[in-house]
Amino acid sequence: MAMDLGDLQAFMAVARAGGFREAARTGGVSASSLSETVRRLETGLGVRLLNRTTRSVAPTEAGARLLERLGPALGEVEAALDVVNGFRGRPAGTLRLNVPVVAAKLVLPRLLPPFLAAYPEIRMEVTAEDSFVDILASGCDAGIRYDERLEQDMIAVPIGPRRQRFAAAAAPAYLDTHGRPEHPRDLLDHACLRGRFASGLTPPWEFERDGEVVSVEPTGPLLVSTGTAMALALEVSVAGGGIVSLFEDWLRPYFDSGALEPVLEPWWQEFSGPYLYYPGRRLTPAPLRAFIDFVGGMRWG
């Protein structure tokens, strides 16, 4: 059965956005137009793809199965069509990235302004989330992740600073009142502001010095989801609410201003930087190829 590619893309956009208005807002079309397109697709297939309520839109079982297969398939179609970009003077099209929140904050701000200036015909779509996703099924061309969370059978390119550290910090006023920890286990007697993954896992705080690794499970008055909500924990720490643990580069401006003071700095654990990863397929979209080449020419500390 012949299906219009635009109809399938409209269905994917609505299903991923969780609603017609949300999909219309990002796609530059009207919600009524999207609704009519999806209805036409359902009529042609003879099956309902979306369950619609006044509050939400969610895929039916048939819709979920279709969505699961469409992501990789349409990605290959777009890559195949993108071959014609090689005959253009400059790469053009859309580049979709899935990145962790910390990469959106610490890596992409240095990259995107010069990249977009160099390639004005490329449009970027960035999704920032910390959960593990299949970039093909999610409709993205590439992702950024740390090595322990890289998907298998992917090509990985270093991106961002190659050595990073987790740092602990607190407001000087808090430390003046409660004391300054001298060993990671001292944190068990402090108010610590922690993060929890979407999976429900609350990771321990790990420290390392002279080959000794210490893992602690401190407690405190605040627990937030990892990602954007960590900014809340940071602000609570600045206000004197306790000790926070984050990427050193995230905390650096607060150290420089004096709003926060490093805690247990000799114990800060170092780890390798993130990677840009993408499928090792034969056809790499021109916008992604341009971005890969641009990343390869960057100098990172």
Backbone hydrogen bonds, N-H to C=O, Kabsch-Sander energy under -0.5 kcal/mol:
donor,donor_aa,acceptor,acceptor_aa,energy
8,L,4,D,-1.7
9,Q,5,L,-2.2
10,A,6,G,-2.1
11,F,7,D,-2.2
12,M,8,L,-2.2
13,A,9,Q,-2.2
14,V,10,A,-2.3
15,A,11,F,-2.6
16,R,12,M,-2.4
17,A,13,A,-2.0
18,G,14,V,-1.7
19,G,14,V,-1.2
23,A,19,G,-1.7
24,A,20,F,-2.5
25,R,21,R,-2.2
26,T,22,E,-1.5
27,G,23,A,-1.9
28,G,24,A,-1.4
29,V,24,A,-1.0
34,L,30,S,-1.9
35,S,31,A,-2.5
36,E,32,S,-2.2
37,T,33,S,-2.1
38,V,34,L,-2.6
39,R,35,S,-2.2
40,R,36,E,-2.2
41,L,37,T,-2.0
42,E,38,V,-2.6
43,T,39,R,-2.3
44,G,40,R,-2.2
45,L,41,L,-2.1
46,G,42,E,-2.1
47,V,42,E,-1.3
51,N,58,A,-3.6
52,R,50,L,-0.6
53,T,56,S,-2.6
57,V,18,G,-1.2
58,A,51,N,-2.1
60,T,49,L,-2.3
64,A,60,T,-2.9
65,R,61,E,-2.0
66,L,62,A,-2.3
67,L,63,G,-2.7
68,E,64,A,-2.1
69,R,65,R,-1.4
70,L,66,L,-2.4
71,G,67,L,-1.7
73,A,69,R,-1.5
74,L,70,L,-3.4
75,G,71,G,-1.8
76,E,72,P,-1.9
77,V,73,A,-2.0
78,E,74,L,-2.8
79,A,75,G,-2.0
80,A,76,E,-2.4
81,L,77,V,-2.6
82,D,78,E,-1.7
83,V,80,A,-1.2
84,V,81,L,-1.3
85,N,82,D,-2.3
86,G,83,V,-1.9
87,F,84,V,-1.8
88,R,85,N,-1.8
93,G,121,E,-2.0
95,L,123,R,-2.8
96,R,94,T,-0.5
97,L,95,L,-0.5
97,L,125,E,-2.7
98,N,142,A,-1.6
99,V,97,L,-0.5
99,V,127,T,-2.8
103,A,100,P,-0.6
104,A,100,P,-1.8
105,K,101,V,-1.5
106,L,102,V,-2.8
107,V,103,A,-2.0
108,L,103,A,-2.4
110,R,107,V,-0.9
111,L,107,V,-1.0
112,L,108,L,-3.0
115,F,111,L,-2.0
116,L,112,L,-3.1
117,A,113,P,-1.7
118,A,114,P,-1.8
119,Y,115,F,-1.8
122,I,119,Y,-1.9
123,R,93,G,-2.9
125,E,95,L,-2.6
127,T,97,L,-2.8
127,T,125,E,-0.5
128,A,126,V,-0.5
129,E,99,V,-2.4
129,E,127,T,-0.6
135,I,133,V,-0.8
138,S,134,D,-2.1
139,G,136,L,-1.5
140,C,135,I,-2.5
141,D,96,R,-2.2
142,A,96,R,-1.6
143,G,277,Y,-2.5
144,I,98,N,-2.0
145,R,275,Y,-1.9
149,R,146,Y,-2.6
150,L,147,D,-1.1
154,M,151,E,-0.6
155,I,278,Y,-2.8
157,V,276,L,-3.1
159,I,274,P,-2.0
164,Q,271,F,-2.7
166,F,269,Q,-2.0
167,A,246,L,-3.6
168,A,263,V,-0.6
169,A,244,V,-2.3
170,A,261,E,-1.6
171,A,237,S,-0.7
174,Y,171,A,-0.5
175,L,171,A,-2.0
176,D,172,P,-2.6
177,T,173,A,-1.5
178,H,174,Y,-2.8
179,G,175,L,-2.1
186,D,183,H,-2.4
187,L,184,P,-1.8
188,L,185,R,-1.5
189,D,186,D,-1.8
190,H,187,L,-2.0
192,C,190,H,-0.8
192,C,219,T,-2.1
193,L,243,I,-3.2
194,R,192,C,-0.7
194,R,222,L,-1.9
196,R,224,V,-2.4
197,F,201,L,-3.0
200,G,197,F,-1.9
205,W,216,V,-2.4
206,E,204,P,-0.6
207,F,214,V,-2.6
208,E,267,W,-2.5
209,R,212,E,-2.2
212,E,209,R,-2.3
213,V,211,G,-0.6
214,V,207,F,-2.7
216,V,205,W,-2.7
222,L,192,C,-0.6
224,V,194,R,-2.4
226,T,196,R,-2.3
230,M,227,G,-1.7
231,A,228,T,-1.7
232,L,229,A,-1.1
233,A,229,A,-1.2
234,L,230,M,-2.2
235,E,231,A,-2.0
236,V,232,L,-2.3
237,S,233,A,-2.1
238,V,234,L,-2.3
239,A,235,E,-1.7
240,G,237,S,-1.8
241,G,236,V,-2.8
243,I,191,A,-2.8
244,V,169,A,-2.6
245,S,193,L,-0.6
246,L,167,A,-2.2
248,E,165,R,-2.8
250,W,247,F,-0.6
251,L,247,F,-1.6
252,R,248,E,-1.7
254,Y,251,L,-1.2
255,F,251,L,-1.7
256,D,252,R,-2.6
257,S,253,P,-1.7
258,G,254,Y,-0.9
259,A,254,Y,-0.9
260,L,254,Y,-1.8
261,E,170,A,-3.1
263,V,168,A,-2.6
267,W,264,L,-2.2
268,W,265,E,-1.8
271,F,164,Q,-2.7
273,G,162,R,-1.9
275,Y,145,R,-2.6
276,L,157,V,-3.4
277,Y,143,G,-2.9
277,Y,275,Y,-0.6
278,Y,155,I,-1.9
280,G,153,D,-0.8
281,R,279,P,-1.0
284,T,282,R,-0.8
289,R,285,P,-2.5
290,A,286,A,-2.5
291,F,287,P,-1.9
292,I,288,L,-2.8
293,D,289,R,-2.4
294,F,290,A,-2.0
295,V,291,F,-2.9
296,G,292,I,-2.3
297,G,293,D,-0.9
297,G,294,F,-0.6
298,M,295,V,-1.5
300,W,298,M,-0.6
